[in-house]
Amino acid sequence: MSNILVFDVGGTFVKYALVQNGKLGNVNKFKTPKLKEQFRQEMVEILHNVPCALSGVSISMPGVINPETGFALHGGSLQFIHKENLLELFNSYFDLPVAVHNDAKAAIIGEMNEGQLKNIQNGAMFVLGTGVGGSIMLNRKVLSGTHQSAGELSLLKTSTDLEKADFLVTRNGIQALLRPFAEAKQLDLKQLSGELFFEALQNGDPDAISVMQRFTDALAVQIWNLQATLDLDKIVIGGGISSQPLLLDYIQASLKKLILPLSHLGDTILETIQPCVELSSLGNNANLLGAYYHFKVTHSK
């Protein structure tokens, strides 16, 4: 029996689960530690409480990570893994076969194997949550790039003001919904959550609708640019924000507005350049499943 312990390390929580013979078990979580030693203690305690012999451990986490060597150039919000060899680090924790990958790339691996990108040749993924992540798959291979940073869609520029820090991460993370909504309602930002915003949106609140339209208009521009550049079969929207079904309706409306000036090209041409966009079918489990499939490939070599 194959038993793989998988972790998805986020900026706020670390989720984990046991995958037994390819089946993802119950997902649990703990608050992401700020210090390396706390991180080690939490993970080792979880391993010791697993009620079966393990075949290995696989971790999905933020940062620019080389999955073959394990070297993390930086760890995103996790300062303690900057310029750290993660394979060596986790081998010292677990004394088991280990694999590690960037979180957005793990998410697309999950979608490739069990989600929206199964049997798809060319695709990409926007991961919308606290921040923005991204990954690209061409000819069924995850694109890494020269510096392991291919698909860092959070760094896409969103304006022509070259001196302004106007990047996708500021336009399509959760704060891009909450901050303008709080301003419109004259509320303290600390009083708001994603759940409250989407509840207002579902109830037809005009301010929530306006904020959401601006949010998906900005996203639609980058979806369009990615499609025009790579000619993809499908683009998947994942992350916590994608759990809201209304999101897809707003994205489609934004894309429709964007495409309108090209209507003179005719349906035949438009069908070849119009992006096919879907919400993730795996939700928050995409990273965990991706970590599992990455482990399988890594340790079958």
Backbone torsions as a table, in degrees:
resi	resn	phi	psi	omega
1	MET	NA	135.3	178.7
2	SER	-93.7	120.5	178.9
3	ASN	-123.5	109.9	-178.8
4	ILE	-116.0	125.6	174.9
5	LEU	-88.2	123.3	-176.9
6	VAL	-117.2	141.2	178.3
7	PHE	-123.3	143.5	171.3
8	ASP	-123.5	103.9	-175.1
9	VAL	-89.1	116.8	177.5
10	GLY	-112.4	175.8	-179.6
11	GLY	-68.5	-26.3	-177.5
12	THR	-109.3	-45.1	-178.7
13	PHE	-130.6	154.6	168.9
14	VAL	-108.0	118.7	176.9
15	LYS	-98.2	150.1	179.7
16	TYR	-151.4	156.9	-179.9
17	ALA	-161.4	163.3	175.0
18	LEU	-102.1	129.3	175.3
19	VAL	-105.8	115.9	-179.1
20	GLN	-113.1	117.4	-177.9
21	ASN	50.0	42.9	175.5
22	GLY	84.9	-1.2	-178.5
23	LYS	-104.5	122.9	179.8
24	LEU	-75.0	126.2	179.3
25	GLY	-86.5	-163.3	-179.6
26	ASN	-62.0	137.2	-179.7
27	VAL	-97.3	127.3	175.9
28	ASN	-119.3	173.6	-179.3
29	LYS	-153.6	159.7	170.5
30	PHE	-141.1	158.9	-177.5
31	LYS	-66.5	134.5	-177.6
32	THR	-63.7	120.8	179.5
33	PRO	-68.0	155.5	178.0
34	LYS	-93.4	-18.6	-176.3
35	LEU	-117.6	147.8	-177.0
36	LYS	-60.2	-42.8	-177.7
37	GLU	-65.6	-39.4	175.6
38	GLN	-62.6	-40.1	178.3
39	PHE	-59.8	-47.4	179.6
40	ARG	-60.9	-46.6	-177.3
41	GLN	-60.6	-44.3	179.9
42	GLU	-61.6	-47.2	-175.5
43	MET	-68.9	-40.9	179.8
44	VAL	-65.8	-39.2	178.1
45	GLU	-61.9	-41.6	178.5
46	ILE	-63.1	-44.6	179.2
47	LEU	-59.2	-42.8	-178.6
48	HIS	-66.5	-23.0	-179.5
49	ASN	-92.5	-0.5	177.5
50	VAL	-69.7	128.5	-172.1
51	PRO	-84.7	25.8	179.7
52	CYS	-157.0	165.7	177.1
53	ALA	-71.6	135.8	-177.6
54	LEU	-98.8	145.3	174.4
55	SER	-90.9	-19.0	-179.2
56	GLY	169.6	177.7	-178.9
57	VAL	-132.8	138.0	177.9
58	SER	-133.3	138.3	-172.5
59	ILE	-127.5	131.9	171.0
60	SER	-105.9	131.0	-177.7
61	MET	-155.7	160.6	-178.1
62	PRO	-72.0	161.7	175.0
63	GLY	117.6	169.7	175.5
64	VAL	-89.2	106.1	-169.9
65	ILE	-125.3	132.6	171.2
66	ASN	-89.3	110.0	-174.1
67	PRO	-70.0	-18.2	-179.8
68	GLU	-83.7	-44.7	-179.7
69	THR	-90.6	-23.8	-177.5
70	GLY	87.9	-1.9	-176.1
71	PHE	-74.9	129.4	176.5
72	ALA	-105.3	111.4	177.6
73	LEU	-62.1	-41.7	169.0
74	HIS	-153.4	164.3	-175.2
75	GLY	-115.0	28.5	-179.2
76	GLY	60.5	-125.4	-179.2
77	SER	-75.5	-10.3	-179.1
78	LEU	-91.6	87.1	-174.5
79	GLN	-59.2	-31.1	-172.1
80	PHE	-76.4	-3.3	176.2
81	ILE	-111.3	9.8	176.3
82	HIS	-59.6	130.1	177.5
83	LYS	54.0	41.9	-179.4
84	GLU	-114.8	142.1	171.7
85	ASN	-85.2	106.3	-172.1
86	LEU	-72.7	-32.3	178.1
87	LEU	-64.9	-43.0	177.2
88	GLU	-65.0	-41.4	-180.0
89	LEU	-61.0	-49.9	-175.9
90	PHE	-74.0	-29.1	173.9
91	ASN	-63.4	-35.4	178.1
92	SER	-70.4	-26.7	177.8
93	TYR	-74.8	-43.7	-163.6
94	PHE	-111.3	-25.5	-174.9
95	ASP	53.1	43.5	179.3
96	LEU	-141.6	162.5	171.3
97	PRO	-57.0	135.4	-173.6
98	VAL	-131.8	148.2	170.9
99	ALA	-136.4	153.1	-179.8
100	VAL	-146.1	145.8	179.0
101	HIS	-152.6	157.0	172.2
102	ASN	-58.1	144.2	-173.6
103	ASP	-64.8	-43.1	-179.3
104	ALA	-68.0	-34.5	177.6
105	LYS	-71.9	-35.2	173.7
106	ALA	-62.8	-39.5	-179.9
107	ALA	-61.0	-43.5	-178.4
108	ILE	-71.2	-31.0	175.2
109	ILE	-64.2	-40.1	175.6
110	GLY	-60.5	-46.0	179.1
111	GLU	-64.6	-35.1	179.5
112	MET	-65.0	-32.9	-175.0
113	ASN	-94.8	-34.3	-175.1
114	GLU	-135.2	1.1	-172.2
115	GLY	-121.8	-143.8	-172.5
116	GLN	-67.3	-18.3	-177.5
117	LEU	-104.2	11.6	174.7
118	LYS	-66.7	133.0	-178.6
119	ASN	65.5	16.4	176.0
120	ILE	-103.5	139.2	-176.0
121	GLN	-83.8	-47.4	-175.4
122	ASN	-130.6	125.4	-177.6
123	GLY	-155.9	174.0	177.6
124	ALA	-148.0	167.3	-177.5
125	MET	-141.8	130.9	167.6
126	PHE	-101.7	127.4	178.9
127	VAL	-109.5	109.4	-173.9
128	LEU	-107.1	114.5	179.2
129	GLY	-149.7	-129.4	174.9
130	THR	-57.7	-42.0	173.2
131	GLY	-121.1	-152.3	178.2
132	VAL	-130.9	130.4	174.6
133	GLY	-121.1	170.5	178.7
134	GLY	-162.4	159.5	177.1
135	SER	-159.3	155.6	-175.1
136	ILE	-130.5	138.4	176.1
137	MET	-122.0	122.6	176.7
138	LEU	-124.2	128.6	-178.4
139	ASN	52.5	43.0	177.2
140	ARG	65.8	18.8	176.5
141	LYS	-122.0	136.2	177.5
142	VAL	-73.0	127.3	-177.7
143	LEU	-77.6	125.0	-179.2
144	SER	-101.5	-41.0	-177.3
145	GLY	84.0	176.6	-176.9
146	THR	-64.4	-37.1	-174.8
147	HIS	-115.4	22.0	-179.3
148	GLN	65.0	18.1	-176.1
149	SER	-116.4	15.5	174.7
150	ALA	-61.1	139.2	179.7
151	GLY	86.3	9.4	176.1
152	GLU	-74.5	71.3	-173.0
153	LEU	-67.6	-17.4	178.1
154	SER	-62.2	-22.1	-177.2
155	LEU	-94.8	6.1	175.7
156	LEU	-64.0	133.2	-179.9
157	LYS	-76.2	139.0	-175.6
158	THR	-116.7	6.4	175.7
159	SER	-152.7	172.0	177.7
160	THR	-96.1	5.1	175.5
161	ASP	-81.0	98.0	-170.6
162	LEU	-70.8	-17.8	-179.0
163	GLU	-94.8	-0.6	-179.0
164	LYS	-102.6	137.2	178.3
165	ALA	-78.2	69.9	-174.7
166	ASP	-110.0	87.3	-177.1
167	PHE	-121.7	166.2	-174.4
168	LEU	-58.7	-31.8	-179.5
169	VAL	-60.9	-27.5	178.1
170	THR	-87.5	-14.4	-176.7
171	ARG	-99.6	-24.0	-171.4
172	ASN	-134.1	17.8	166.5
173	GLY	-86.6	174.5	-175.6
174	ILE	-61.7	-30.9	-179.9
175	GLN	-65.6	-25.1	178.0
176	ALA	-69.7	-15.3	172.3
177	LEU	-94.8	-45.6	-172.3
178	LEU	-73.8	-41.1	-174.7
179	ARG	-63.3	-52.5	179.8
180	PRO	-67.0	-30.1	177.4
181	PHE	-67.9	-40.9	177.4
182	ALA	-62.5	-40.9	179.0
183	GLU	-64.6	-42.5	-179.3
184	ALA	-64.3	-34.5	-177.9
185	LYS	-94.3	-1.9	-177.3
186	GLN	55.0	48.8	179.7
187	LEU	-111.8	156.1	170.5
188	ASP	-71.2	130.0	-178.3
189	LEU	-56.1	-31.6	-178.9
190	LYS	-66.6	-17.1	179.7
191	GLN	-81.2	-12.5	-173.3
192	LEU	-101.2	155.7	173.0
193	SER	-143.6	167.0	176.6
194	GLY	-59.1	-38.0	-179.4
195	GLU	-62.0	-43.2	-179.8
196	LEU	-67.0	-38.5	178.8
197	PHE	-63.1	-48.1	-176.5
198	PHE	-70.5	-27.5	173.5
199	GLU	-64.4	-42.8	177.2
200	ALA	-63.9	-39.6	179.3
201	LEU	-63.3	-45.4	179.5
202	GLN	-64.2	-28.6	179.0
203	ASN	-85.9	3.9	175.4
204	GLY	80.1	23.7	179.0
205	ASP	-62.6	124.6	-176.0
206	PRO	-60.1	-38.1	179.5
207	ASP	-67.5	-41.2	178.1
208	ALA	-64.1	-40.9	178.7
209	ILE	-62.2	-45.2	-179.9
210	SER	-62.0	-44.3	178.9
211	VAL	-62.6	-43.8	-178.3
212	MET	-66.1	-38.0	178.6
213	GLN	-63.1	-43.0	177.9
214	ARG	-65.0	-38.8	179.3
215	PHE	-60.7	-50.1	-177.0
216	THR	-77.8	-24.2	173.0
217	ASP	-62.6	-44.3	178.8
218	ALA	-64.4	-41.0	179.4
219	LEU	-67.4	-40.5	-178.1
220	ALA	-60.7	-37.1	178.3
221	VAL	-59.6	-44.0	-178.4
222	GLN	-74.6	-34.0	173.4
223	ILE	-60.5	-45.3	-179.6
224	TRP	-62.5	-46.2	-179.0
225	ASN	-62.3	-39.8	178.9
226	LEU	-66.0	-42.2	178.8
227	GLN	-64.0	-43.6	-179.6
228	ALA	-65.0	-30.2	-178.4
229	THR	-80.4	-40.5	-168.6
230	LEU	-113.0	-11.5	-179.9
231	ASP	52.5	65.0	-173.2
232	LEU	-88.0	154.8	173.2
233	ASP	-74.6	-38.3	-174.7
234	LYS	-158.3	145.3	173.2
235	ILE	-119.4	126.5	-176.2
236	VAL	-106.0	137.3	175.5
237	ILE	-105.0	117.7	179.8
238	GLY	-120.2	-166.8	-178.0
239	GLY	88.5	172.1	-175.3
240	GLY	-58.0	-36.7	-178.5
241	ILE	-66.4	-28.0	-177.5
242	SER	-71.8	-7.6	178.5
243	SER	-73.3	-7.2	179.4
244	GLN	-94.4	110.0	-177.3
245	PRO	-56.9	-30.1	179.8
246	LEU	-60.8	-25.1	-177.0
247	LEU	-56.2	-43.8	-177.1
248	LEU	-63.8	-39.2	178.2
249	ASP	-59.9	-42.9	180.0
250	TYR	-68.6	-39.0	177.0
251	ILE	-62.1	-45.1	-179.3
252	GLN	-62.9	-38.8	178.3
253	ALA	-65.2	-39.6	178.6
254	SER	-66.7	-41.8	178.2
255	LEU	-65.0	-36.5	178.4
256	LYS	-61.8	-42.6	177.3
257	LYS	-63.4	-41.1	-177.5
258	LEU	-65.4	-38.2	-175.6
259	ILE	-79.6	-21.1	-174.9
260	LEU	-49.9	-43.6	179.9
261	PRO	-64.8	-12.6	179.8
262	LEU	-100.0	7.3	-175.1
263	SER	-60.3	-23.9	-179.7
264	HIS	-67.4	-14.1	-179.8
265	LEU	-73.5	-19.7	179.5
266	GLY	92.0	157.7	-174.6
267	ASP	-62.2	-37.3	-176.0
268	THR	-60.3	-46.2	179.8
269	ILE	-72.1	-41.9	-178.4
270	LEU	-61.1	-35.1	179.7
271	GLU	-63.8	-28.5	-178.5
272	THR	-82.7	-18.9	-176.8
273	ILE	-114.4	-8.7	-178.4
274	GLN	-76.8	128.5	-178.8
275	PRO	-66.9	141.7	169.9
276	CYS	-97.9	114.5	-174.7
277	VAL	-117.6	133.7	176.9
278	GLU	-135.8	153.0	171.8
279	LEU	-81.1	148.2	178.5
280	SER	-55.6	137.3	176.4
281	SER	-91.2	-8.5	-177.7
282	LEU	-101.1	-14.2	179.1
283	GLY	57.3	-136.4	-176.4
284	ASN	-72.8	-5.0	179.4
285	ASN	-89.6	-5.2	-176.3
286	ALA	-58.3	-43.8	-177.8
287	ASN	-66.4	-41.2	180.0
288	LEU	-64.2	-44.7	178.8
289	LEU	-66.8	-38.7	177.1
290	GLY	-62.2	-40.2	177.1
291	ALA	-61.2	-40.0	178.4
292	TYR	-63.3	-49.2	-178.0
293	TYR	-68.0	-32.9	175.1
294	HIS	-63.7	-40.7	177.2
295	PHE	-60.8	-45.3	-178.7
296	LYS	-57.4	-46.4	-178.9
297	VAL	-67.7	-44.7	-177.2
298	THR	-61.1	-40.4	-174.0
299	HIS	-100.2	14.3	171.6
300	SER	-103.4	-4.3	-178.8
301	LYS	-74.7	NA	NA
